[in-house]
Amino acid sequence: MRWLTIGTLLCLTAAHSQAAPPRVVDRVDLTRYAGTWYEIARYPNFFQKQCAGGTTATYELRPDGKITVINRCREQDGDTSEARGKAWVVDRATNAKLKVQFFWPFSGAYWVIELDPDYRWAVVGHPDRKYLWILSRTPALEPAVYDDILRRIAVQGYDLKPIITTPQP
């Protein structure tokens, strides 16, 4: 019986690791998406470990079709950290799959997997589900909206346990 249980767990783990990538939204209007977003919550990651709160992402459309990305956060000592990069669309059919680059030659996938019809909030994920951000146009979301977003993320196959909330001023 013990081996059957272990075997079942191994099969489930293998099935999860081979799961299809998350679904992206049908369409992102980049003009509406541009502007400043507040980070409400995220998966922990190494490139934001210095951030204590007040995290924002600002997207500016460029004449060359790319997007300027400016990420800011408040560090533990109160200083502001800023990272500037660029993004570009890799799926013109939806504009929901982008690449973001802060340091050449490295870039990462940036997939818009959930988006409020009025662009009040968005969820950004990764094809391997190793990164996740919940973003809002305001520093806070109504609890019912946040709970609905968590439900949507779970349906997309994301584990909710690692999610950490981001303190905002």
DSSP file (Angstrom, degrees, kcal/mol; ACC not computed):
  #  RESIDUE AA STRUCTURE BP1 BP2  ACC     N-H-->O    O-->H-N    N-H-->O    O-->H-N    TCO  KAPPA ALPHA  PHI   PSI    X-CA   Y-CA   Z-CA
    1    1 A M     >        0   0    0      0, 0.0     4,-2.2     0, 0.0     5,-0.2   0.000 360.0 360.0 360.0 -40.1    0.0    0.0    0.0
    2    2 A R  H  >  +     0   0    0      1,-0.2     4,-2.3     2,-0.2     5,-0.2   0.904 360.0  48.3 -60.5 -42.2    2.8    2.4    0.9
    3    3 A W  H  > S+     0   0    0      1,-0.2     4,-2.9     2,-0.2    -1,-0.2   0.844 108.2  54.7 -69.0 -33.7    4.4    1.9   -2.6
    4    4 A L  H  > S+     0   0    0      2,-0.2     4,-2.5     1,-0.2    -1,-0.2   0.918 109.6  47.3 -63.9 -42.8    1.1    2.5   -4.3
    5    5 A T  H  X S+     0   0    0     -4,-2.2     4,-2.4     2,-0.2    -2,-0.2   0.927 113.9  46.7 -64.1 -45.6    0.7    5.8   -2.4
    6    6 A I  H  X S+     0   0    0     -4,-2.3     4,-2.4     1,-0.2    -2,-0.2   0.919 112.9  50.2 -62.6 -43.7    4.3    6.8   -3.4
    7    7 A G  H  X S+     0   0    0     -4,-2.9     4,-2.3     1,-0.2    -2,-0.2   0.901 110.0  50.2 -61.3 -41.5    3.7    5.8   -7.0
    8    8 A T  H  X S+     0   0    0     -4,-2.5     4,-2.5     2,-0.2    -1,-0.2   0.920 110.4  49.7 -63.3 -44.0    0.5    7.8   -7.1
    9    9 A L  H  X S+     0   0    0     -4,-2.4     4,-2.5     1,-0.2    -2,-0.2   0.901 110.1  50.9 -62.2 -41.0    2.3   10.9   -5.7
   10   10 A L  H  X S+     0   0    0     -4,-2.4     4,-2.5     2,-0.2    -1,-0.2   0.908 110.7  48.9 -63.1 -41.5    5.0   10.5   -8.3
   11   11 A C  H  X S+     0   0    0     -4,-2.3     4,-2.6     2,-0.2    -2,-0.2   0.912 111.7  48.8 -64.0 -42.5    2.5   10.2  -11.1
   12   12 A L  H  X S+     0   0    0     -4,-2.5     4,-2.4     2,-0.2    -2,-0.2   0.900 111.8  49.4 -65.0 -40.1    0.7   13.3   -9.9
   13   13 A T  H  X S+     0   0    0     -4,-2.5     4,-2.4     2,-0.2    -2,-0.2   0.923 112.3  47.7 -63.6 -44.7    3.9   15.3   -9.6
   14   14 A A  H  X S+     0   0    0     -4,-2.5     4,-1.1     1,-0.2    -2,-0.2   0.901 111.6  50.5 -63.4 -40.7    4.9   14.2  -13.1
   15   15 A A  H  < S+     0   0    0     -4,-2.6     3,-0.3     1,-0.2    -1,-0.2   0.906 111.4  48.3 -64.5 -41.0    1.5   15.2  -14.4
   16   16 A H  H >< S+     0   0    0     -4,-2.4     3,-1.5     1,-0.2    -2,-0.2   0.903 109.2  52.3 -65.7 -40.6    1.7   18.6  -12.8
   17   17 A S  H 3< S+     0   0    0     -4,-2.4    -1,-0.2     1,-0.3    -2,-0.2   0.721 112.7  46.2 -69.9 -18.9    5.2   19.2  -14.1
   18   18 A Q  T 3< S+     0   0    0     -4,-1.1    -1,-0.3    -3,-0.3    -2,-0.2   0.217  85.2 134.3-104.1  13.7    3.9   18.4  -17.6
   19   19 A A    <   -     0   0    0     -3,-1.5    -3,-0.1     1,-0.1    -4,-0.0  -0.240  65.9 -96.7 -62.7 150.7    0.8   20.6  -17.3
   20   20 A A        -     0   0    0      1,-0.1    -1,-0.1   108,-0.0     3,-0.1  -0.309  49.6 -93.0 -62.8 150.9   -0.1   22.8  -20.2
   21   21 A P        -     0   0    0      0, 0.0    -1,-0.1     0, 0.0   107,-0.1  -0.197  54.7 -83.5 -60.0 159.5    1.1   26.4  -19.8
   22   22 A P        -     0   0    0      0, 0.0     2,-0.3     0, 0.0   135,-0.1  -0.248  47.6-106.6 -62.2 155.3   -1.4   28.9  -18.3
   23   23 A R        -     0   0    0     -3,-0.1     2,-0.2    90,-0.1   133,-0.0  -0.638  31.8-143.3 -81.6 139.0   -4.0   30.4  -20.6
   24   24 A V        -     0   0    0     -2,-0.3    89,-0.3     1,-0.1    73,-0.1  -0.584  29.4 -88.3 -96.1 165.7   -3.5   34.1  -21.5
   25   25 A V        -     0   0    0     87,-2.2    71,-0.2    -2,-0.2     3,-0.1  -0.271  37.0-112.6 -68.7 160.8   -6.3   36.6  -22.0
   26   26 A D  S    S-     0   0    0      1,-0.2     2,-0.3    69,-0.1    70,-0.1   0.854  91.1  -3.2 -64.8 -36.2   -7.9   37.0  -25.4
   27   27 A R        -     0   0    0     68,-0.1     2,-0.5    69,-0.1    -1,-0.2  -0.970  53.3-156.8-160.8 139.5   -6.5   40.5  -26.0
   28   28 A V        -     0   0    0     66,-2.5     2,-1.0    -2,-0.3     3,-0.1  -0.987  14.6-148.0-118.9 122.2   -4.5   43.2  -24.3
   29   29 A D     >  -     0   0    0     -2,-0.5     4,-2.2     1,-0.2     3,-0.4  -0.798  12.3-159.0 -84.7 105.8   -4.9   46.8  -25.5
   30   30 A L  H  > S+     0   0    0     -2,-1.0     4,-1.8     1,-0.3    -1,-0.2   0.802  87.7  57.5 -63.0 -30.1   -1.4   48.0  -24.8
   31   31 A T  H  4 S+     0   0    0      1,-0.2    -1,-0.3     2,-0.2    30,-0.1   0.920 111.9  41.6 -65.3 -42.6   -2.5   51.7  -24.7
   32   32 A R  H  4 S+     0   0    0     -3,-0.4    -2,-0.2     1,-0.2    -1,-0.2   0.829 113.9  53.4 -71.6 -31.6   -5.0   50.9  -21.9
   33   33 A Y  H  < S+     0   0    0     -4,-2.2    -2,-0.2     2,-0.0    -1,-0.2   0.787  89.9  97.7 -74.3 -27.6   -2.4   48.6  -20.2
   34   34 A A     <  +     0   0    0     -4,-1.8     2,-0.3    -5,-0.2    26,-0.2  -0.159  61.2  55.9 -60.4 156.7    0.2   51.4  -20.2
   35   35 A G  E    S-A   59   0A   0     24,-2.7    24,-2.3     2,-0.0     2,-0.4  -0.739  94.3 -30.8 116.4-165.9    0.7   53.4  -17.0
   36   36 A T  E     -A   58   0A   0     -2,-0.3     2,-0.4    22,-0.2    22,-0.2  -0.748  48.8-172.6 -98.9 136.4    1.4   52.6  -13.4
   37   37 A W  E     -A   57   0A   0     20,-2.8    20,-2.5    -2,-0.4     2,-0.4  -0.961  17.8-135.7-122.5 141.2    0.3   49.4  -11.6
   38   38 A Y  E     -AB  56 136A   0     98,-4.0    98,-2.2    -2,-0.4     2,-0.6  -0.814  21.5-124.2 -94.2 135.4    0.6   48.7   -7.9
   39   39 A E  E     + B   0 135A   0     16,-2.6    16,-0.3    -2,-0.4    96,-0.2  -0.713  31.4 175.0 -79.5 120.4    1.8   45.2   -6.9
   40   40 A I  E     -     0   0A   0     94,-3.2   126,-2.7    -2,-0.6     2,-0.3   0.825  64.9 -18.5 -91.8 -40.2   -0.8   43.7   -4.6
   41   41 A A  E     +CB 165 134A   0     93,-1.3    93,-2.9   124,-0.3    -1,-0.4  -0.971  63.8 171.7-161.3 165.7    0.8   40.3   -4.3
   42   42 A R  E     -CB 164 133A   0    122,-2.3   122,-3.1    -2,-0.3    91,-0.2  -0.980  39.7 -88.1-165.2 169.5    3.4   38.0   -5.9
   43   43 A Y        -     0   0    0     89,-2.2    89,-0.2    -2,-0.3   120,-0.1  -0.730  58.4-100.3 -80.3 142.7    5.4   34.8   -5.7
   44   44 A P        +     0   0    0      0, 0.0     2,-0.3     0, 0.0    -1,-0.1  -0.375  50.8 176.2 -60.3 144.3    8.7   35.4   -3.9
   45   45 A N    >   -     0   0    0      1,-0.1     3,-1.1    86,-0.1     4,-0.2  -0.983  40.4-117.2-150.3 159.1   11.6   35.8   -6.3
   46   46 A F  G >  S+     0   0    0     -2,-0.3     3,-0.9     1,-0.2     4,-0.2   0.806 108.4  58.8 -69.6 -30.0   15.3   36.5   -6.1
   47   47 A F  G 3  S+     0   0    0      1,-0.2    -1,-0.2     2,-0.1     3,-0.1   0.523 111.2  41.0 -83.4  -2.2   15.2   39.8   -8.0
   48   48 A Q  G X  S+     0   0    0     -3,-1.1     3,-1.8     1,-0.1    -1,-0.2   0.204  77.7 110.0-120.4  14.0   12.7   41.4   -5.6
   49   49 A K  T <  S+     0   0    0     -3,-0.9    -2,-0.1     1,-0.3    -3,-0.1   0.751  76.2  56.7 -66.1 -21.0   14.1   40.2   -2.3
   50   50 A Q  T 3  S+     0   0    0     -4,-0.2    26,-0.7    -3,-0.1     2,-0.4   0.612  86.1 103.0 -80.7 -11.2   15.3   43.7   -1.4
   51   51 A C  E <   + D   0  75A   0     -3,-1.8    24,-0.2    24,-0.2     3,-0.1  -0.580  40.5 174.8 -80.7 127.7   11.8   45.1   -1.7
   52   52 A A  E     -     0   0A   0     22,-3.7     2,-0.3     1,-0.4    23,-0.2   0.588  61.3 -61.6-102.8 -16.0    9.9   45.7    1.5
   53   53 A G  E    S+ D   0  74A   0     21,-1.1    21,-3.3   113,-0.1    -1,-0.4  -0.967  96.8  87.5 160.3-173.3    6.8   47.3   -0.1
   54   54 A G  E     +     0   0A   0    113,-3.5     2,-0.3    -2,-0.3   114,-0.2   0.809  60.3 172.8  60.4  31.6    5.5   50.2   -2.1
   55   55 A T  E     +     0   0A   0    112,-0.4   -16,-2.6   -16,-0.3     2,-0.3  -0.569   4.7 170.2 -82.1 131.3    6.2   48.2   -5.3
   56   56 A T  E     -AD  38  72A   0     16,-2.5    16,-2.4    -2,-0.3     2,-0.4  -0.940  22.7-153.2-133.5 157.7    5.0   49.6   -8.6
   57   57 A A  E     -AD  37  71A   0    -20,-2.5   -20,-2.8    -2,-0.3     2,-0.5  -0.998  11.7-165.4-129.8 128.0    5.4   48.8  -12.3
   58   58 A T  E     -AD  36  70A   0     12,-2.4    12,-2.4    -2,-0.4     2,-0.5  -0.959   1.5-163.3-117.5 131.3    5.1   51.6  -14.9
   59   59 A Y  E     -AD  35  69A   0    -24,-2.3   -24,-2.7    -2,-0.5     2,-0.4  -0.955   5.6-174.5-117.5 127.5    4.8   50.8  -18.6
   60   60 A E  E     - D   0  68A   0      8,-2.4     8,-3.1    -2,-0.5     2,-0.2  -0.984  23.3-128.6-124.4 125.6    5.3   53.4  -21.3
   61   61 A L  E     - D   0  67A   0     -2,-0.4     6,-0.2     6,-0.2     5,-0.1  -0.497  25.4-150.1 -71.7 138.9    4.7   52.7  -25.0
   62   62 A R    >   -     0   0    0      4,-2.6     3,-1.8    -2,-0.2    -1,-0.0  -0.755  23.6-116.9-108.9 156.2    7.7   53.7  -27.2
   63   63 A P  T 3  S+     0   0    0      0, 0.0    -1,-0.1     0, 0.0     4,-0.0   0.780 113.5  61.4 -61.0 -26.1    7.6   54.9  -30.8
   64   64 A D  T 3  S-     0   0    0      1,-0.1     3,-0.1     2,-0.1    -3,-0.0   0.406 121.3-104.9 -83.1   4.8    9.6   51.7  -31.9
   65   65 A G  S <  S+     0   0    0     -3,-1.8    24,-0.3     1,-0.3     2,-0.1   0.300  87.1 112.8  91.8 -10.4    6.7   49.5  -30.7
   66   66 A K        -     0   0    0     22,-0.1    -4,-2.6    -5,-0.1     2,-0.4  -0.298  63.4-123.1 -85.8 178.1    8.5   48.4  -27.5
   67   67 A I  E     -DE  61  87A   0     20,-2.5    20,-2.5    -6,-0.2     2,-0.4  -0.989  10.3-135.7-127.5 128.1    7.5   49.2  -24.0
   68   68 A T  E     -DE  60  86A   0     -8,-3.1    -8,-2.4    -2,-0.4     2,-0.5  -0.703  22.9-157.0 -79.7 133.5    9.7   50.9  -21.4
   69   69 A V  E     -DE  59  85A   0     16,-2.5    16,-2.7    -2,-0.4     2,-0.5  -0.957  12.9-177.6-116.0 127.1    9.4   49.2  -18.0
   70   70 A I  E     -DE  58  84A   0    -12,-2.4   -12,-2.4    -2,-0.5     2,-0.5  -0.948   4.9-172.7-126.6 110.2   10.1   51.0  -14.7
   71   71 A N  E     +DE  57  83A   0     12,-2.9    12,-2.6    -2,-0.5     2,-0.3  -0.879   7.8 179.3-103.4 131.6    9.8   48.9  -11.6
   72   72 A R  E     +DE  56  82A   0    -16,-2.4   -16,-2.5    -2,-0.5     2,-0.3  -0.957   5.7 165.4-130.5 149.8   10.2   50.7   -8.2
   73   73 A C  E     - E   0  81A   0      8,-2.0     8,-3.0    -2,-0.3     2,-0.5  -0.984  36.7-109.9-154.6 162.8   10.0   49.5   -4.6
   74   74 A R  E     -DE  53  80A   0    -21,-3.3   -22,-3.7    -2,-0.3   -21,-1.1  -0.838  35.0-143.3 -94.4 128.8   10.8   50.6   -1.1
   75   75 A E  E >   -D   51   0A   0      4,-3.3     3,-1.9    -2,-0.5   -24,-0.2  -0.356  30.6 -96.7 -85.1 170.4   13.7   48.8    0.5
   76   76 A Q  T 3  S+     0   0    0    -26,-0.7    -1,-0.1     1,-0.3   -25,-0.1   0.846 125.1  52.3 -54.9 -37.7   14.0   47.8    4.2
   77   77 A D  T 3  S-     0   0    0      1,-0.1    -1,-0.3     2,-0.1     3,-0.1   0.436 122.1-105.0 -83.0   2.0   16.1   50.9    4.9
   78   78 A G  S <  S+     0   0    0     -3,-1.9    -2,-0.1     1,-0.3    -1,-0.1   0.237  78.9 130.6  95.7 -13.7   13.5   53.2    3.3
   79   79 A D        -     0   0    0     -5,-0.1    -4,-3.3     1,-0.1     2,-0.5  -0.296  59.2-116.6 -68.3 158.6   15.5   53.9    0.1
   80   80 A T  E     -E   74   0A   0     -6,-0.2     2,-0.4    -3,-0.1    -6,-0.2  -0.852  22.6-156.4 -99.3 131.9   13.8   53.5   -3.3
   81   81 A S  E     -E   73   0A   0     -8,-3.0    -8,-2.0    -2,-0.5     2,-0.4  -0.874  11.4-170.4-104.3 139.2   15.1   50.8   -5.6
   82   82 A E  E     -E   72   0A   0     -2,-0.4     2,-0.4   -10,-0.2   -10,-0.2  -0.996  10.5-172.4-134.4 136.6   14.4   51.2   -9.4
   83   83 A A  E     -E   71   0A   0    -12,-2.6   -12,-2.9    -2,-0.4     2,-0.4  -0.996   9.3-161.9-126.4 128.2   14.9   48.8  -12.3
   84   84 A R  E     +E   70   0A   0     -2,-0.4     2,-0.2   -14,-0.2   -14,-0.2  -0.899  24.9 139.0-111.3 138.8   14.5   50.0  -15.9
   85   85 A G  E     -E   69   0A   0    -16,-2.7   -16,-2.5    -2,-0.4     2,-0.3  -0.816  39.4-109.5-153.3-166.4   14.0   47.6  -18.8
   86   86 A K  E     -EF  68 101A   0     15,-2.4    15,-3.2    -2,-0.2     2,-0.3  -0.963  18.6-161.1-138.1 156.5   12.1   47.1  -21.9
   87   87 A A  E     -EF  67 100A   0    -20,-2.5   -20,-2.5    -2,-0.3     2,-0.3  -0.934   3.9-169.6-133.2 157.0    9.4   44.7  -23.1
   88   88 A W  E     - F   0  99A   0     11,-2.0    11,-2.4    -2,-0.3     2,-0.3  -0.994  28.8-107.6-147.8 148.9    8.2   43.6  -26.5
   89   89 A V  E     + F   0  98A   0    -24,-0.3     9,-0.3    -2,-0.3     3,-0.2  -0.548  26.4 179.6 -76.4 134.7    5.2   41.6  -27.7
   90   90 A V  S    S+     0   0    0      7,-3.1     2,-0.4    -2,-0.3     8,-0.2   0.495  77.4  48.3-110.2  -9.7    5.9   38.1  -28.9
   91   91 A D    >>  +     0   0    0      6,-1.2     4,-3.1     1,-0.1     3,-1.1  -0.808  60.5 179.6-132.6  92.1    2.3   37.2  -29.7
   92   92 A R  T 34 S+     0   0    0     -2,-0.4    -1,-0.1     1,-0.2    -3,-0.0   0.699  75.9  71.8 -66.9 -19.8    0.7   39.9  -31.8
   93   93 A A  T 34 S+     0   0    0      1,-0.2    -1,-0.2   -66,-0.0    -2,-0.0   0.852 123.6   6.1 -64.5 -33.0   -2.6   38.0  -32.0
   94   94 A T  T <4 S-     0   0    0     -3,-1.1   -66,-2.5   -67,-0.1    -2,-0.2   0.630  79.8-141.2-120.5 -23.9   -3.3   38.7  -28.4
   95   95 A N  S  < S+     0   0    0     -4,-3.1    -3,-0.1   -68,-0.2   -68,-0.1   0.616  76.6 109.7  60.8  14.7   -0.6   41.1  -27.1
   96   96 A A        +     0   0    0     -5,-0.4    16,-2.7   -71,-0.2     2,-0.6   0.580  59.7  67.5 -96.1 -11.7   -0.8   39.0  -24.0
   97   97 A K  E     + G   0 111A   0     -6,-0.4    -7,-3.1    14,-0.2    -6,-1.2  -0.944  65.7 159.8-113.6 117.3    2.6   37.3  -24.3
   98   98 A L  E     -FG  89 110A   0     12,-2.5    12,-2.7    -2,-0.6     2,-0.4  -0.823  34.4-132.7-127.8 166.8    5.6   39.5  -23.9
   99   99 A K  E     -FG  88 109A   0    -11,-2.4   -11,-2.0    -2,-0.3     2,-0.4  -0.961  19.6-158.5-115.9 141.9    9.3   39.3  -23.1
  100  100 A V  E     -FG  87 108A   0      8,-2.6     8,-2.6    -2,-0.4     2,-0.4  -0.972   6.6-170.4-122.7 136.8   10.8   41.6  -20.6
  101  101 A Q  E     +F   86   0A   0    -15,-3.2   -15,-2.4    -2,-0.4     6,-0.2  -0.986  22.9 159.4-132.8 124.7   14.5   42.4  -20.4
  102  102 A F  E    S+     0   0A   0     -2,-0.4     2,-0.4     4,-0.4   -18,-0.1   0.652  80.1  30.1-107.8 -29.2   16.4   44.3  -17.7
  103  103 A F  E >  S- G   0 106A   0      3,-0.6     3,-1.7   -18,-0.0    -1,-0.3  -0.978  98.0 -95.6-135.4 120.5   19.9   43.1  -18.4
  104  104 A W  T 3  S+     0   0    0     -2,-0.4     3,-0.1     1,-0.3    -3,-0.0  -0.524 103.8  17.9 -68.9 138.6   21.1   42.1  -21.9
  105  105 A P  T 3  S+     0   0    0      0, 0.0    -1,-0.3     0, 0.0     2,-0.3  -0.921 109.5  84.4 -98.2  14.8   21.1   39.3  -23.0
  106  106 A F  E <   +G  103   0A   0     -3,-1.7    -3,-0.6     2,-0.0    -4,-0.4  -0.591  48.0 165.6 -87.1 137.2   18.6   37.9  -20.5
  107  107 A S  E     -     0   0A   0     -2,-0.3     2,-0.3    -6,-0.2    -6,-0.2  -0.968  17.4-150.4-142.3 159.0   14.9   38.2  -20.9
  108  108 A G  E     -G  100   0A   0     -8,-2.6    -8,-2.6    -2,-0.3     2,-0.2  -0.933  25.7-100.0-132.2 155.1   11.9   36.6  -19.3
  109  109 A A  E     -G   99   0A   0     -2,-0.3     2,-0.4   -10,-0.2   -10,-0.2  -0.501  29.7-170.6 -72.9 139.8    8.4   35.7  -20.3
  110  110 A Y  E     -G   98   0A   0    -12,-2.7   -12,-2.5    -2,-0.2     2,-0.5  -0.917  10.1-178.7-133.7 101.1    5.6   38.1  -19.1
  111  111 A W  E     -GH  97 125A   0     14,-2.4    14,-3.2    -2,-0.4     2,-1.0  -0.909  25.3-141.9-111.1 127.0    2.2   36.6  -19.8
  112  112 A V  E     + H   0 124A   0    -16,-2.7   -87,-2.2    -2,-0.5    12,-0.2  -0.764  30.6 167.5 -83.8 105.9   -1.0   38.5  -19.0
  113  113 A I  E     +     0   0A   0     10,-2.1     2,-0.3    -2,-1.0    -1,-0.2   0.652  63.7  21.5-100.4 -17.7   -3.2   35.5  -17.7
  114  114 A E  E     + H   0 123A   0      9,-1.3     9,-2.7   -89,-0.1     2,-0.3  -0.986  65.5 175.9-147.1 143.4   -6.1   37.5  -16.2
  115  115 A L  E     - H   0 122A   0     -2,-0.3     7,-0.2     7,-0.2    -3,-0.0  -0.948  30.9-122.0-154.0 127.3   -7.3   41.0  -16.8
  116  116 A D    >   -     0   0    0      5,-2.6     3,-2.4    -2,-0.3    -2,-0.0  -0.442  29.0-123.3 -63.8 138.9  -10.2   43.0  -15.6
  117  117 A P  T 3  S+     0   0    0      0, 0.0    -1,-0.1     0, 0.0     0, 0.0   0.796 115.1  45.2 -56.5 -28.3  -12.4   44.2  -18.5
  118  118 A D  T 3  S-     0   0    0      3,-0.0    -2,-0.1   -86,-0.0     0, 0.0   0.263 115.8-115.9 -98.1  11.0  -11.9   47.8  -17.3
  119  119 A Y  S <  S+     0   0    0     -3,-2.4     3,-0.1     2,-0.2    17,-0.0   0.833  75.6 132.1  59.0  35.6   -8.1   47.3  -16.7
  120  120 A R  S    S+     0   0    0      1,-0.2    17,-2.5    16,-0.1    18,-0.4   0.748  75.4   8.9 -84.5 -26.5   -8.5   47.9  -13.0
  121  121 A W  E     - I   0 136A   0     15,-0.2    -5,-2.6    16,-0.1     2,-0.3  -0.981  65.0-172.2-149.4 158.6   -6.4   44.8  -12.1
  122  122 A A  E     -HI 115 135A   0     13,-2.1    13,-3.1    -2,-0.3     2,-0.5  -0.980  15.9-142.5-148.0 156.3   -4.2   42.2  -13.9
  123  123 A V  E     -HI 114 134A   0     -9,-2.7   -10,-2.1    -2,-0.3    -9,-1.3  -0.995  15.8-163.2-123.6 127.0   -2.4   39.0  -13.2
  124  124 A V  E     +HI 112 133A   0      9,-2.5     9,-2.4    -2,-0.5   -12,-0.2  -0.926  18.1 165.8-111.5 130.9    0.9   38.4  -14.8
  125  125 A G  E     -HI 111 132A   0    -14,-3.2   -14,-2.4    -2,-0.5     7,-0.2  -0.608  30.2-116.6-130.7-169.3    2.3   34.9  -14.9
  126  126 A H    >   -     0   0    0      5,-0.7     3,-2.1    -2,-0.2   -16,-0.1  -0.958  28.4-116.0-133.7 146.9    5.0   32.7  -16.5
  127  127 A P  T 3  S+     0   0    0      0, 0.0    -1,-0.1     0, 0.0   -17,-0.0   0.793 119.9  44.4 -57.5 -27.7    4.6   29.7  -18.8
  128  128 A D  T 3  S-     0   0    0   -107,-0.1  -109,-0.1    -3,-0.0  -108,-0.0   0.387 110.2-123.6 -94.3   2.7    6.2   27.5  -16.2
  129  129 A R  S <  S+     0   0    0     -3,-2.1    30,-0.2     2,-0.1     3,-0.0   0.743  76.7 123.5  61.3  26.1    4.2   29.0  -13.4
  130  130 A K        +     0   0    0      1,-0.1     2,-0.3    28,-0.1    -1,-0.1   0.626  69.0  43.3 -91.3 -12.3    7.4   30.0  -11.5
  131  131 A Y        +     0   0    0     -5,-0.1    -5,-0.7   -86,-0.0     2,-0.3  -0.955  63.4 170.5-129.6 151.1    6.5   33.7  -11.4
  132  132 A L  E     - I   0 125A   0     -2,-0.3   -89,-2.2   -89,-0.2     2,-0.4  -0.939   6.8-178.2-160.6 135.6    3.3   35.4  -10.5
  133  133 A W  E     -BI  42 124A   0     -9,-2.4    -9,-2.5    -2,-0.3     2,-0.6  -1.000  14.8-154.8-136.4 137.0    2.2   39.0   -9.9
  134  134 A I  E     -BI  41 123A   0    -93,-2.9   -94,-3.2    -2,-0.4   -93,-1.3  -0.965  25.8-172.3-107.2 121.3   -1.2   40.5   -9.0
  135  135 A L  E     -BI  39 122A   0    -13,-3.1   -13,-2.1    -2,-0.6     2,-0.3  -0.827   9.8-176.0-118.4 152.0   -1.4   44.1  -10.1
  136  136 A S  E     -BI  38 121A   0    -98,-2.2   -98,-4.0    -2,-0.3   -15,-0.2  -0.985  34.9-130.2-143.9 152.6   -3.9   46.9   -9.5
  137  137 A R  S    S+     0   0    0    -17,-2.5   -16,-0.1    -2,-0.3  -101,-0.1   0.647  99.9  50.4 -73.9 -14.7   -4.4   50.4  -10.6
  138  138 A T  S    S-     0   0    0    -18,-0.4  -100,-0.2  -100,-0.1    -2,-0.1  -0.836  95.9-110.0-120.7 159.6   -4.9   51.3   -7.0
  139  139 A P  S    S+     0   0    0      0, 0.0     2,-0.3     0, 0.0    29,-0.1   0.614 100.1  30.8 -66.4 -10.6   -2.8   50.5   -3.9
  140  140 A A        -     0   0    0   -102,-0.0     2,-0.3     0, 0.0    -2,-0.1  -0.986  67.4-144.4-145.7 154.3   -5.5   48.0   -2.6
  141  141 A L        -     0   0    0     -2,-0.3    -5,-0.0  -101,-0.1   -20,-0.0  -0.890  35.4-100.4-113.7 149.2   -8.2   45.7   -4.0
  142  142 A E     >  -     0   0    0     -2,-0.3     4,-2.5     1,-0.1     3,-0.5  -0.435  37.0-118.4 -60.3 141.1  -11.6   45.0   -2.4
  143  143 A P  H  > S+     0   0    0      0, 0.0     4,-2.6     0, 0.0     5,-0.2   0.863 114.0  52.9 -53.6 -39.1  -11.4   41.7   -0.5
  144  144 A A  H  > S+     0   0    0      2,-0.2     4,-1.9     1,-0.2     5,-0.1   0.882 110.2  47.8 -66.0 -37.0  -14.1   40.1   -2.8
  145  145 A V  H  > S+     0   0    0     -3,-0.5     4,-2.4     2,-0.2    -1,-0.2   0.931 112.1  49.3 -67.5 -45.7  -12.1   41.1   -5.9
  146  146 A Y  H  X S+     0   0    0     -4,-2.5     4,-2.5     1,-0.2    -2,-0.2   0.915 110.6  50.5 -60.1 -43.7   -8.9   39.7   -4.5
  147  147 A D  H  X S+     0   0    0     -4,-2.6     4,-2.1    -5,-0.2    -1,-0.2   0.888 109.6  50.8 -62.2 -39.1  -10.6   36.5   -3.5
  148  148 A D  H  X S+     0   0    0     -4,-1.9     4,-2.3     2,-0.2    -1,-0.2   0.899 109.2  51.2 -65.0 -40.1  -12.0   36.2   -7.1
  149  149 A I  H  X S+     0   0    0     -4,-2.4     4,-2.6     2,-0.2    -2,-0.2   0.927 108.9  50.8 -62.5 -44.4   -8.5   36.7   -8.5
  150  150 A L  H  X S+     0   0    0     -4,-2.5     4,-2.4     1,-0.2    -1,-0.2   0.895 109.3  51.4 -60.1 -39.8   -7.1   34.0   -6.3
  151  151 A R  H  X S+     0   0    0     -4,-2.1     4,-2.1     2,-0.2    -1,-0.2   0.926 110.5  48.5 -61.8 -44.4   -9.9   31.6   -7.5
  152  152 A R  H  X S+     0   0    0     -4,-2.3     4,-1.5     1,-0.2    -2,-0.2   0.897 110.7  51.0 -62.4 -41.3   -9.0   32.4  -11.1
  153  153 A I  H  <>S+     0   0    0     -4,-2.6     5,-2.0     1,-0.2    -1,-0.2   0.916 108.9  50.9 -63.7 -43.3   -5.3   31.8  -10.4
  154  154 A A  H ><5S+     0   0    0     -4,-2.4     3,-1.8     1,-0.2    -1,-0.2   0.904 106.9  53.7 -61.2 -41.7   -6.0   28.5   -8.8
  155  155 A V  H 3<5S+     0   0    0     -4,-2.1    -1,-0.2     1,-0.3    -2,-0.2   0.838 103.4  58.2 -61.0 -32.1   -8.1   27.4  -11.8
  156  156 A Q  T 3<5S-     0   0    0     -4,-1.5    -1,-0.3    -3,-0.2    -2,-0.2   0.455 126.2-102.7 -78.1  -0.3   -5.0   28.3  -14.0
  157  157 A G  T < 5S+     0   0    0     -3,-1.8     2,-0.3     1,-0.3    -3,-0.2   0.601  72.7 143.6  92.8  11.5   -3.0   25.8  -12.0
  158  158 A Y      < -     0   0    0     -5,-2.0     2,-0.4     1,-0.0    -1,-0.3  -0.653  52.0-123.0 -85.7 141.4   -1.1   28.1   -9.7
  159  159 A D        -     0   0    0     -2,-0.3     4,-0.2   -30,-0.2    -1,-0.0  -0.706  16.7-158.9 -79.0 128.1   -0.3   27.1   -6.1
  160  160 A L  S >  S+     0   0    0     -2,-0.4     3,-1.1     1,-0.2    -1,-0.1   0.690  75.4  80.9 -82.6 -19.1   -1.7   29.8   -3.8
  161  161 A K  T 3  S+     0   0    0      1,-0.2    -1,-0.2     3,-0.0    -2,-0.0   0.869  89.1  50.3 -60.2 -40.3    0.5   28.9   -0.8
  162  162 A P  T 3  S+     0   0    0      0, 0.0    -1,-0.2     0, 0.0    -2,-0.1   0.646  81.9 117.9 -75.5  -9.8    3.6   30.8   -2.0
  163  163 A I    <   -     0   0    0     -3,-1.1     2,-0.4    -4,-0.2  -120,-0.2  -0.319  44.6-168.8 -63.5 131.0    1.8   34.1   -2.6
  164  164 A I  E     -C   42   0A   0   -122,-3.1  -122,-2.3    -2,-0.1     2,-0.2  -0.947  18.0-126.0-118.0 142.4    2.9   37.0   -0.5
  165  165 A T  E     -C   41   0A   0     -2,-0.4  -124,-0.3  -124,-0.2  -125,-0.1  -0.565  18.6-131.4 -86.3 153.3    1.1   40.3   -0.2
  166  166 A T        -     0   0    0   -126,-2.7     2,-0.1    -2,-0.2  -113,-0.1  -0.908  17.1-128.4-107.8 118.2    2.9   43.5   -0.9
  167  167 A P        -     0   0    0      0, 0.0  -113,-3.5     0, 0.0  -112,-0.4  -0.443  28.3-167.4 -63.5 134.2    2.5   46.4    1.6
  168  168 A Q              0   0    0   -115,-0.2  -128,-0.0  -114,-0.2  -130,-0.0  -0.925 360.0 360.0-121.6 149.5    1.5   49.6   -0.1
  169  169 A P              0   0    0      0, 0.0    -1,-0.0     0, 0.0  -116,-0.0   0.516 360.0 360.0 -65.5 360.0    1.4   53.1    1.5
